[in-house]
Amino acid sequence: MSKGTILKVSGPLVVAENMRDANMFDVVRVSERRLIGEIIEMHGDKASIQVYEDTAGLGTGEPVESTNEPLSVELGPGLIKGIFDGIQRPLEKIMKKSGNNLERGIEVPSLDREIKWHFNPTVQEGDEVEAGDEIGFVQETEIVRHKIMVPFGVRGKIKKITEGDYSVEDTVAVIEGENGSDIKVSLMQKWPVRRGRPYKKKLPPDMPLITGQRVVDTLFPIAKGGVAAIPGPFGSGKTVTQHQLAKWAEADIVVYIGCGERGNEMTDVLNEFPELIDPHTGKSLMERTVLIANTSDMPVAAREASIYTGITIAEYFRDMGYSVALMADSTSRWAEALREMSGRLEEMPGEEGYPAYLGSRLAQFYERAGRVEVLGSKETEGALSVIGAVSPPGGDISEPVSQATLRIVKVFWGLDSALAYKRHFPAINWLTSYSLYADNLGHWFNENVNSEWTTLRTRMMGLLSDEASLDEIVKLVGMDALSPSDRLKMEAARSIREDFLHQLAFHEVDTYSSLKKQYYMMKLVLNYYDSANEALGQNADIEMLVSIPVREAIGRFKYVHEDDTDFEFEKINSQLAREISEVINTKEEY
């Protein structure tokens, strides 16, 4: 064990000497208070350490001790429903031990050692197993079946396995390795956070992550195992959008990282998530959620670690074959922590003071997402989808963090403060947002929803684009200057904006739209546009076409219960045909 002494203290950065035997990214204990830190730079026998706790009161000459182990997380039963800080310390346990304020140097194990979990074996003595194979499970919550897997690098024959109640450290099975040695397997395993967990192979992103949010699923879909960014200024709805995705996305497990967020916002998340009812199971959303809470007033270095802690936990559940959605709110605060540490290390600054390696660090994080074939003798798929919020100063996405993120992610949901001020939510700007998965996923939507899906989507995007062009003319000379066909385009685009894209997160029915309902809504709006266009060809009056009563029924279709959509769709279509016919006949009589 390498021992040294403090040479310099600069905020969260501590430089220690006589650390020649230590390694990069080793976890160290600093001073008699045993503050936890991590070596991030080595110069000869001097080690630069980022300390994950407040360094006030530290002085030179105090001892520094390396554990000779990298920063790792404990993976096992007890993660679900857990609320951890950036280095996986359980906040509820710490509160019981030290009160509301986080004490420095407090040592509490990440997973509770006292709880007994009932282990149910799924293999028998004598069975051959390899890394990633399930040997048993623990029913962690009513929803989550926590699989106990053979650790990475282990292969052999089950020598002993017993059903019973165990703590996370107890041995539940013994595997006879290929060299004849006995390997003890407990409910818990450790994994270094800066290293991605291995898998057999990455699979193509050709299945959508269904979210029930129309602007996402229809216009800018994300693939299972995909990556998306939500940049937006203050008050544009980043957090509510992530809440909606966490609640409704077809993911088995949700990992939510509050990275450097305001304390009151994080408190809202911690209060709301246990109360949110999971629509898929009827239980509390916390029954399948892990929360990493690292507020802006917590030590800045721990903010940098929180992102890695969260994604390692997410990879662990992915390896069980689950579909995992990770919400990082926000990566901008994480980048600010990188910038502060880089400045204290006196590294050459890049654009706007961020370190030159900002882009590569972001890529290392986002590239750990994906739909994969996991380790093990059985063919099992798991998926990890990453949705990162970005908080650019003043909403300017030309700043380095937003630009570096956009070079990596394939889905960009650009939130617009102008839409938010108009009370249009989700405030995703349809002109600036994009999804590079749309073409690949189009085949899936055509096969599994309706063969017209991509055609309808393309036409809707075209109408919204035409509206933006015509809007400039309207602002200059008014709506009356438009031709009847252009006026109809504007009305159809308004229906798309107000009836289709606008979705009430707090409405009992409108909060979630199935893909079938989304298809019906697209079809109704475009049926109106096509029918009205034909009527214009027969010299029908544009004012009458714009004000026909069926348009209100089309607008209110989003409030129709899922069970009634088929009936209502046919009813509105019949009403549309009848009213368009009446407008044409009225014109002919006139």
C-alpha positions as CSV (number, residue, x, y, z in Angstrom):
1,M,0.0,0.0,0.0
2,S,1.5,3.3,-1.1
3,K,1.7,6.0,1.5
4,G,2.7,9.6,1.0
5,T,2.2,13.1,2.4
6,I,0.3,16.2,1.2
7,L,2.5,18.7,-0.7
8,K,-0.2,21.1,-2.0
9,V,-3.9,21.8,-1.6
10,S,-5.9,23.7,-4.2
11,G,-9.6,23.4,-3.7
12,P,-10.6,19.8,-4.6
13,L,-7.1,19.1,-6.0
14,V,-4.5,17.7,-3.6
15,V,-0.9,17.0,-4.7
16,A,0.9,14.3,-2.6
17,E,4.5,13.2,-2.8
18,N,6.2,9.8,-2.1
19,M,3.4,8.1,-4.2
20,R,5.7,6.3,-6.7
21,D,4.1,2.9,-6.1
22,A,0.5,4.2,-6.7
23,N,-1.3,3.9,-10.0
24,M,-3.4,6.2,-12.1
25,F,-7.1,6.2,-11.0
26,D,-6.3,4.5,-7.7
27,V,-8.7,5.5,-4.9
28,V,-6.8,7.1,-2.0
29,R,-7.7,8.2,1.6
30,V,-6.5,11.7,2.3
31,S,-5.4,12.9,5.8
32,E,-6.5,11.6,9.2
33,R,-10.1,12.4,8.2
34,R,-9.8,9.7,5.5
35,L,-11.4,11.9,2.8
36,I,-11.9,9.8,-0.4
37,G,-10.1,10.8,-3.6
38,E,-8.8,9.5,-6.9
39,I,-5.4,9.9,-8.6
40,I,-5.9,11.7,-11.9
41,E,-2.2,12.6,-12.7
42,M,1.3,11.3,-11.9
43,H,4.6,13.2,-12.1
44,G,7.5,11.1,-10.8
45,D,6.6,10.4,-7.2
46,K,4.0,13.2,-7.1
47,A,0.3,12.3,-7.5
48,S,-2.4,14.8,-8.3
49,I,-5.6,13.7,-6.5
50,Q,-9.2,14.9,-7.1
51,V,-10.9,14.7,-3.7
52,Y,-14.6,13.9,-3.6
53,E,-15.2,15.7,-0.3
54,D,-14.6,19.2,1.0
55,T,-10.9,19.9,1.5
56,A,-11.3,22.8,3.9
57,G,-8.8,22.6,6.8
58,L,-6.3,20.2,5.1
59,G,-2.7,21.1,5.4
60,T,0.7,20.0,4.0
61,G,2.4,17.1,5.6
62,E,-0.8,15.2,6.3
63,P,-0.8,11.5,5.3
64,V,-2.2,10.1,2.0
65,E,-2.8,6.4,1.6
66,S,-3.6,4.6,-1.6
67,T,-5.9,1.6,-1.6
68,N,-4.3,0.3,-4.8
69,E,-7.8,-0.2,-6.3
70,P,-9.6,1.9,-8.9
71,L,-12.9,3.7,-8.1
72,S,-15.5,0.9,-8.3
73,V,-19.2,0.5,-7.6
74,E,-20.8,-2.4,-5.8
75,L,-23.3,-4.2,-8.0
76,G,-25.9,-6.4,-6.4
77,P,-29.4,-6.5,-4.7
78,G,-30.2,-3.1,-3.0
79,L,-29.5,-0.9,-6.0
80,I,-33.2,-0.5,-7.0
81,K,-35.0,2.2,-5.0
82,G,-31.6,3.3,-3.8
83,I,-30.6,7.0,-3.7
84,F,-26.8,7.4,-3.9
85,D,-24.4,10.3,-4.3
86,G,-21.8,10.6,-7.1
87,I,-19.5,8.0,-5.7
88,Q,-22.3,5.5,-4.7
89,R,-22.6,6.4,-1.0
90,P,-26.2,5.6,0.1
91,L,-27.6,9.0,1.2
92,E,-30.4,7.6,3.3
93,K,-28.0,5.5,5.3
94,I,-25.7,8.5,5.8
95,M,-28.6,10.6,6.9
96,K,-29.5,8.1,9.6
97,K,-25.9,8.0,10.7
98,S,-24.8,11.7,10.6
99,G,-28.0,13.8,10.2
100,N,-29.0,16.0,7.3
101,N,-25.5,17.3,6.6
102,L,-23.0,15.1,4.8
103,E,-20.1,14.5,7.2
104,R,-16.5,14.4,5.7
105,G,-14.7,11.1,5.7
106,I,-17.9,9.1,6.6
107,E,-17.6,5.5,5.5
108,V,-20.8,3.6,4.7
109,P,-20.9,0.6,2.4
110,S,-22.8,1.3,-0.8
111,L,-25.0,-1.9,-0.5
112,D,-26.6,-2.7,2.9
113,R,-24.7,-5.6,4.6
114,E,-27.5,-6.3,7.1
115,I,-30.4,-7.0,4.7
116,K,-30.9,-10.7,3.9
117,W,-32.0,-11.5,0.4
118,H,-33.7,-14.7,-0.6
119,F,-31.6,-16.4,-3.2
120,N,-33.3,-18.8,-5.7
121,P,-30.8,-21.0,-7.7
122,T,-31.5,-21.5,-11.4
123,V,-28.7,-24.0,-12.0
124,Q,-27.7,-27.3,-10.3
125,E,-24.4,-28.7,-8.9
126,G,-22.4,-30.1,-11.8
127,D,-23.7,-27.6,-14.4
128,E,-21.1,-25.9,-16.6
129,V,-21.3,-22.1,-16.5
130,E,-19.4,-19.1,-18.0
131,A,-19.1,-15.4,-17.4
132,G,-22.5,-13.7,-17.7
133,D,-24.6,-16.9,-17.1
134,E,-27.4,-16.6,-14.5
135,I,-26.9,-18.9,-11.6
136,G,-29.9,-17.7,-9.6
137,F,-32.0,-14.7,-8.8
138,V,-33.2,-12.4,-6.0
139,Q,-36.7,-10.9,-6.2
140,E,-35.5,-7.4,-5.4
141,T,-38.8,-5.6,-5.9
142,E,-42.2,-6.8,-7.1
143,I,-41.1,-5.7,-10.6
144,V,-37.4,-6.4,-10.8
145,R,-36.0,-10.0,-10.8
146,H,-32.4,-9.3,-10.0
147,K,-30.2,-12.0,-11.7
148,I,-27.1,-13.2,-10.0
149,M,-24.5,-13.7,-12.8
150,V,-21.2,-15.5,-13.0
151,P,-18.5,-12.7,-12.7
152,F,-16.4,-11.7,-15.7
153,G,-13.4,-13.9,-16.4
154,V,-14.9,-17.0,-14.6
155,R,-15.7,-20.3,-16.3
156,G,-16.2,-23.7,-14.7
157,K,-18.5,-26.2,-13.1
158,I,-20.9,-25.5,-10.2
159,K,-19.5,-27.3,-7.2
160,K,-21.9,-26.0,-4.6
161,I,-25.1,-23.8,-4.7
162,T,-27.7,-23.4,-2.0
163,E,-31.1,-21.7,-1.8
164,G,-31.5,-19.5,1.3
165,D,-31.4,-16.0,2.8
166,Y,-28.0,-14.3,2.4
167,S,-26.5,-10.8,2.8
168,V,-24.7,-9.4,-0.3
169,E,-21.3,-10.5,1.0
170,D,-22.3,-14.2,1.7
171,T,-21.1,-16.9,-0.6
172,V,-24.1,-18.4,-2.5
173,A,-22.2,-20.7,-4.9
174,V,-18.8,-22.2,-5.4
175,I,-17.5,-22.7,-9.0
176,E,-14.7,-25.1,-9.7
177,G,-12.5,-23.2,-12.2
178,E,-10.8,-24.6,-15.2
179,N,-7.5,-24.9,-13.3
180,G,-9.2,-26.7,-10.4
181,S,-9.4,-23.7,-8.0
182,D,-12.6,-22.9,-6.1
183,I,-14.2,-19.5,-6.9
184,K,-16.7,-18.2,-4.4
185,V,-19.6,-16.2,-5.8
186,S,-21.6,-13.8,-3.7
187,L,-24.7,-11.8,-4.5
188,M,-22.5,-8.7,-5.1
189,Q,-19.7,-8.0,-7.5
190,K,-17.5,-4.9,-7.9
191,W,-16.7,-3.1,-11.2
192,P,-14.4,-0.1,-11.9
193,V,-16.5,2.8,-13.1
194,R,-14.2,4.1,-15.8
195,R,-14.2,0.8,-17.7
196,G,-17.2,-0.3,-19.8
197,R,-18.6,-3.8,-18.9
198,P,-17.9,-6.3,-21.7
199,Y,-20.4,-7.9,-24.1
200,K,-20.4,-10.4,-27.0
201,K,-21.3,-8.0,-29.8
202,K,-23.1,-4.8,-30.5
203,L,-26.4,-5.0,-32.5
204,P,-27.7,-2.5,-35.0
205,P,-30.1,0.2,-33.8
206,D,-33.2,-1.0,-35.7
207,M,-35.8,-1.1,-32.9
208,P,-37.3,2.1,-31.5
209,L,-37.5,3.0,-27.8
210,I,-41.3,3.7,-27.7
211,T,-41.9,6.7,-25.4
212,G,-45.6,7.5,-26.0
213,Q,-44.6,11.1,-26.7
214,R,-45.8,12.0,-30.2
215,V,-43.1,14.5,-31.2
216,V,-40.5,11.9,-30.2
217,D,-41.9,8.7,-31.6
218,T,-43.2,10.1,-34.8
219,L,-40.9,12.9,-35.8
220,F,-37.6,12.3,-33.9
221,P,-37.5,8.6,-32.7
222,I,-34.7,7.2,-30.6
223,A,-33.6,3.6,-31.1
224,K,-33.3,1.1,-28.2
225,G,-29.7,1.4,-27.2
226,G,-29.5,4.8,-28.8
227,V,-28.2,8.2,-27.6
228,A,-30.1,11.5,-27.5
229,A,-29.4,15.0,-26.3
230,I,-31.9,17.5,-24.9
231,P,-30.3,20.9,-25.0
232,G,-32.4,23.8,-23.8
233,P,-32.3,27.1,-21.8
234,F,-33.7,27.5,-18.3
235,G,-37.4,26.8,-18.0
236,S,-37.8,25.1,-21.4
237,G,-38.8,21.8,-19.9
238,K,-35.7,19.5,-19.9
239,T,-36.5,18.0,-16.5
240,V,-40.2,17.4,-17.2
241,T,-39.3,15.9,-20.6
242,Q,-36.9,13.5,-18.9
243,H,-39.6,12.7,-16.3
244,Q,-42.0,11.8,-19.1
245,L,-39.4,9.6,-20.8
246,A,-38.5,7.9,-17.5
247,K,-42.2,7.2,-16.8
248,W,-43.4,6.1,-20.2
249,A,-40.4,4.8,-22.2
250,E,-40.5,1.0,-22.8
251,A,-37.5,0.5,-20.4
252,D,-37.4,-2.1,-17.7
253,I,-35.0,-0.1,-15.5
254,V,-34.4,3.7,-15.2
255,V,-31.2,5.2,-13.9
256,Y,-31.6,8.9,-13.2
257,I,-28.4,11.0,-12.6
258,G,-28.9,14.5,-11.2
259,C,-25.4,15.8,-12.0
260,G,-24.7,19.2,-10.6
261,E,-28.4,20.2,-10.6
262,R,-30.0,22.7,-8.2
263,G,-30.7,21.2,-4.8
264,N,-34.4,22.2,-5.0
265,E,-34.8,20.5,-8.4
266,M,-33.2,17.4,-7.2
267,T,-35.4,17.4,-4.1
268,D,-38.5,17.6,-6.5
269,V,-37.2,14.5,-8.3
270,L,-36.6,12.6,-5.1
271,N,-40.1,13.5,-3.9
272,E,-41.9,13.0,-7.1
273,F,-40.4,9.7,-8.3
274,P,-41.6,7.6,-5.4
275,E,-45.1,9.1,-5.9
276,L,-45.2,8.5,-9.7
277,I,-47.2,5.4,-10.6
278,D,-45.5,3.2,-13.2
279,P,-48.2,2.9,-15.9
280,H,-46.8,-0.5,-17.0
281,T,-47.2,-2.2,-13.6
282,G,-49.3,0.1,-11.4
283,K,-46.6,0.2,-8.8
284,S,-44.4,3.1,-7.7
285,L,-41.9,4.1,-10.4
286,M,-39.1,3.8,-7.8
287,E,-39.7,0.0,-7.9
288,R,-37.5,0.0,-11.1
289,T,-35.4,3.1,-10.6
290,V,-32.0,4.0,-9.3
291,L,-31.3,7.6,-8.4
292,I,-27.8,9.2,-8.3
293,A,-28.1,12.6,-6.6
294,N,-25.2,15.0,-6.9
295,T,-26.4,18.6,-6.3
296,S,-24.5,21.7,-7.4
297,D,-23.3,22.4,-3.8
298,M,-21.7,19.0,-3.4
299,P,-17.9,18.8,-4.0
300,V,-17.3,19.4,-7.7
301,A,-15.0,16.3,-8.2
302,A,-17.8,13.9,-7.2
303,R,-19.9,15.5,-10.0
304,E,-17.3,14.2,-12.5
305,A,-17.6,10.7,-11.0
306,S,-21.4,10.6,-10.9
307,I,-21.8,10.1,-14.6
308,Y,-19.5,7.0,-14.6
309,T,-21.1,5.6,-11.5
310,G,-24.6,5.9,-13.1
311,I,-23.6,4.3,-16.4
312,T,-21.8,1.4,-14.8
313,I,-24.9,0.6,-12.7
314,A,-27.0,0.8,-16.0
315,E,-24.6,-1.5,-17.8
316,Y,-25.0,-4.1,-15.0
317,F,-28.8,-4.2,-15.5
318,R,-28.2,-4.3,-19.2
319,D,-26.1,-7.4,-18.7
320,M,-29.1,-9.1,-17.1
321,G,-30.9,-8.7,-20.4
322,Y,-33.0,-5.7,-19.4
323,S,-33.7,-2.6,-21.5
324,V,-32.3,0.3,-19.4
325,A,-32.9,4.0,-19.9
326,L,-30.3,6.3,-18.4
327,M,-31.2,10.0,-17.8
328,A,-28.2,12.4,-17.2
329,D,-29.3,15.8,-16.1
330,S,-27.1,17.6,-17.0
331,T,-23.9,16.8,-18.8
332,S,-23.1,20.6,-18.9
333,R,-22.5,20.6,-15.1
334,W,-20.3,17.5,-15.5
335,A,-18.3,19.3,-18.1
336,E,-17.9,22.3,-15.8
337,A,-16.4,20.0,-13.2
338,L,-13.9,18.8,-15.8
339,R,-13.1,22.4,-16.6
340,E,-12.5,23.3,-12.9
341,M,-10.2,20.3,-12.3
342,S,-8.4,20.9,-15.6
343,G,-7.7,24.5,-14.6
344,R,-6.4,23.5,-11.2
345,L,-4.1,21.0,-12.9
346,E,-2.8,23.9,-15.0
347,E,-3.5,22.1,-18.3
348,M,-3.6,24.0,-21.6
349,P,-7.2,25.2,-21.9
350,G,-9.3,24.5,-25.0
351,E,-12.3,26.5,-26.2
352,E,-14.0,28.6,-23.5
353,G,-11.6,27.1,-20.9
354,Y,-12.9,23.6,-21.3
355,P,-10.1,20.9,-21.4
356,A,-8.9,19.8,-24.9
357,Y,-10.2,16.3,-24.1
358,L,-13.8,17.3,-23.5
359,G,-15.0,15.7,-26.7
360,S,-13.2,12.4,-26.1
361,R,-14.6,12.2,-22.5
362,L,-18.1,12.8,-23.7
363,A,-17.7,10.2,-26.4
364,Q,-16.4,7.7,-23.9
365,F,-19.5,8.2,-21.9
366,Y,-22.1,8.1,-24.7
367,E,-20.4,5.2,-26.6
368,R,-21.1,2.9,-23.6
369,A,-24.8,3.0,-24.8
370,G,-26.1,0.4,-27.2
371,R,-28.2,-2.7,-27.8
372,V,-25.9,-5.7,-27.3
373,E,-25.8,-9.4,-27.1
374,V,-24.6,-9.9,-23.5
375,L,-22.1,-12.4,-22.2
376,G,-23.2,-15.9,-21.3
377,S,-23.9,-19.3,-22.9
378,K,-27.5,-18.3,-23.9
379,E,-28.2,-15.7,-26.6
380,T,-29.7,-12.8,-24.6
381,E,-30.1,-9.1,-25.7
382,G,-29.8,-6.1,-23.4
383,A,-30.1,-2.4,-24.3
384,L,-28.8,0.7,-22.7
385,S,-30.3,4.0,-24.0
386,V,-28.7,7.2,-22.9
387,I,-30.6,10.6,-22.8
388,G,-28.4,13.5,-21.7
389,A,-29.7,16.9,-20.9
390,V,-27.4,19.8,-21.9
391,S,-27.8,23.3,-20.2
392,P,-26.0,25.7,-22.5
393,P,-25.5,29.2,-21.0
394,G,-28.2,31.5,-22.4
395,G,-29.6,28.7,-24.5
396,D,-26.8,29.1,-27.0
397,I,-26.0,25.7,-28.5
398,S,-22.9,26.9,-30.3
399,E,-21.0,26.6,-27.0
400,P,-18.4,23.7,-26.7
401,V,-20.4,21.1,-24.6
402,S,-23.5,21.3,-26.9
403,Q,-21.3,21.1,-30.1
404,A,-19.2,18.2,-28.7
405,T,-22.4,16.3,-27.7
406,L,-24.0,16.9,-31.1
407,R,-21.0,15.3,-32.9
408,I,-21.6,12.1,-30.9
409,V,-25.4,11.7,-30.4
410,K,-27.8,10.7,-33.2
411,V,-30.9,12.3,-31.8
412,F,-31.2,16.0,-31.0
413,W,-34.4,17.2,-29.3
414,G,-33.8,21.0,-29.3
415,L,-35.9,22.7,-26.7
416,D,-37.1,26.2,-27.6
417,S,-37.8,28.9,-24.9
418,A,-40.1,30.7,-27.4
419,L,-42.3,27.6,-27.6
420,A,-42.2,27.1,-23.8
421,Y,-43.3,30.8,-23.3
422,K,-46.3,30.1,-25.6
423,R,-47.1,27.1,-23.3
424,H,-46.4,24.6,-26.1
425,F,-45.1,21.5,-24.4
426,P,-43.0,19.5,-25.0
427,A,-41.2,22.5,-26.3
428,I,-39.1,20.5,-28.9
429,N,-38.5,22.7,-32.0
430,W,-39.5,20.6,-35.0
431,L,-37.4,22.8,-37.4
432,T,-34.0,22.4,-35.5
433,S,-34.4,18.9,-34.0
434,Y,-33.4,15.8,-35.9
435,S,-33.0,12.0,-35.6
436,L,-30.4,10.1,-37.5
437,Y,-32.2,6.8,-36.6
438,A,-35.4,7.9,-38.4
439,D,-34.6,6.1,-41.7
440,N,-33.5,2.8,-40.1
441,L,-36.5,2.8,-37.7
442,G,-38.9,3.7,-40.5
443,H,-38.8,0.0,-41.7
444,W,-39.8,-1.1,-38.2
445,F,-42.7,1.4,-38.0
446,N,-43.9,0.4,-41.5
447,E,-43.9,-3.3,-40.6
448,N,-45.3,-3.1,-37.0
449,V,-47.7,-0.1,-37.1
450,N,-48.7,0.7,-40.6
451,S,-47.1,0.6,-44.1
452,E,-48.0,4.3,-44.5
453,W,-46.1,5.5,-41.4
454,T,-43.0,6.9,-43.1
455,T,-45.0,8.5,-45.9
456,L,-47.3,10.3,-43.4
457,R,-44.3,11.4,-41.3
458,T,-42.5,12.8,-44.4
459,R,-45.6,14.7,-45.5
460,M,-46.1,16.2,-42.0
461,M,-42.5,17.3,-41.8
462,G,-43.0,18.9,-45.3
463,L,-46.1,20.8,-44.2
464,L,-44.3,22.1,-41.1
465,S,-41.3,23.2,-43.2
466,D,-43.7,25.0,-45.7
467,E,-45.4,26.7,-42.9
468,A,-42.1,28.2,-41.7
469,S,-41.5,29.6,-45.2
470,L,-45.0,31.0,-45.6
471,D,-44.9,32.5,-42.1
472,E,-42.4,35.1,-43.3
473,I,-44.9,36.2,-46.0
474,V,-47.8,36.3,-43.5
475,K,-45.7,38.5,-41.1
476,L,-45.0,41.0,-43.9
477,V,-48.3,41.2,-45.8
478,G,-50.9,39.2,-43.7
479,M,-52.8,36.0,-44.2
480,D,-55.1,37.4,-46.9
481,A,-52.2,37.7,-49.3
482,L,-51.9,33.9,-49.5
483,S,-53.4,31.8,-52.2
484,P,-56.2,29.3,-51.0
485,S,-53.8,26.3,-51.3
486,D,-51.1,28.1,-49.2
487,R,-53.8,29.1,-46.7
488,L,-54.8,25.5,-46.4
489,K,-51.2,24.5,-45.9
490,M,-51.0,26.9,-43.0
491,E,-54.2,25.5,-41.4
492,A,-53.0,21.9,-41.8
493,A,-49.6,22.8,-40.2
494,R,-51.5,24.6,-37.4
495,S,-53.4,21.4,-36.8
496,I,-50.1,19.4,-36.7
497,R,-48.6,21.9,-34.2
498,E,-51.6,22.4,-31.9
499,D,-53.4,19.0,-32.1
500,F,-50.5,16.5,-32.8
501,L,-47.3,18.0,-31.4
502,H,-48.7,19.7,-28.3
503,Q,-49.1,17.0,-25.6
504,L,-50.2,17.6,-22.0
505,A,-47.9,15.7,-19.6
506,F,-50.4,16.1,-16.8
507,H,-53.6,15.0,-18.7
508,E,-54.8,11.6,-17.7
509,V,-55.2,10.4,-21.4
510,D,-53.0,12.7,-23.4
511,T,-49.9,12.0,-21.3
512,Y,-49.3,8.9,-23.4
513,S,-50.2,8.0,-27.0
514,S,-49.8,4.5,-28.4
515,L,-48.3,4.1,-31.8
516,K,-51.7,3.1,-33.3
517,K,-53.2,6.3,-31.9
518,Q,-50.3,8.4,-33.3
519,Y,-50.9,6.9,-36.7
520,Y,-54.6,7.6,-36.5
521,M,-53.9,11.3,-35.5
522,M,-51.5,11.7,-38.5
523,K,-54.0,10.1,-40.8
524,L,-56.9,12.4,-39.7
525,V,-54.9,15.6,-40.1
526,L,-53.7,14.6,-43.5
527,N,-57.1,13.2,-44.6
528,Y,-58.5,16.7,-43.8
529,Y,-55.7,18.4,-45.8
530,D,-56.2,16.0,-48.8
531,S,-60.0,16.3,-48.8
532,A,-59.9,20.1,-48.5
533,N,-57.3,20.3,-51.3
534,E,-59.6,18.3,-53.6
535,A,-62.5,20.5,-52.6
536,L,-60.4,23.6,-53.5
537,G,-59.9,22.0,-56.9
538,Q,-63.7,22.1,-57.3
539,N,-63.7,25.8,-56.3
540,A,-64.9,25.3,-52.7
541,D,-64.6,28.3,-50.4
542,I,-61.4,28.3,-48.3
543,E,-63.1,30.1,-45.4
544,M,-65.8,27.3,-45.2
545,L,-63.1,24.6,-45.5
546,V,-61.1,26.1,-42.6
547,S,-64.1,26.5,-40.3
548,I,-65.8,23.1,-40.7
549,P,-66.9,21.6,-37.3
550,V,-65.0,18.3,-37.9
551,R,-61.7,20.1,-37.3
552,E,-62.5,20.4,-33.6
553,A,-63.2,16.6,-33.5
554,I,-59.8,16.0,-35.1
555,G,-58.2,18.3,-32.5
556,R,-59.9,16.5,-29.6
557,F,-59.0,13.0,-30.8
558,K,-55.9,13.0,-28.6
559,Y,-58.2,12.9,-25.6
560,V,-59.9,9.7,-26.8
561,H,-59.2,6.7,-24.6
562,E,-57.0,4.0,-26.3
563,D,-59.9,1.5,-26.3
564,D,-62.2,3.8,-28.3
565,T,-59.7,5.0,-31.0
566,D,-60.9,2.6,-33.8
567,F,-64.5,3.6,-33.4
568,E,-63.8,7.4,-33.1
569,F,-61.4,7.3,-36.1
570,E,-64.0,5.8,-38.4
571,K,-66.7,8.2,-37.0
572,I,-64.5,11.3,-37.6
573,N,-63.5,10.1,-41.1
574,S,-67.2,9.8,-42.0
575,Q,-68.0,13.2,-40.5
576,L,-65.1,14.7,-42.5
577,A,-66.3,13.2,-45.8
578,R,-69.9,14.4,-45.2
579,E,-68.9,18.0,-44.2
580,I,-66.4,18.4,-47.1
581,S,-69.2,17.2,-49.5
582,E,-71.6,19.8,-48.0
583,V,-69.0,22.6,-48.6
584,I,-68.6,21.5,-52.2
585,N,-72.4,21.3,-52.8
586,T,-72.9,24.7,-51.1
587,K,-70.5,26.2,-53.6
588,E,-72.2,24.5,-56.6
589,E,-75.6,25.8,-55.4
590,Y,-74.2,29.3,-55.0
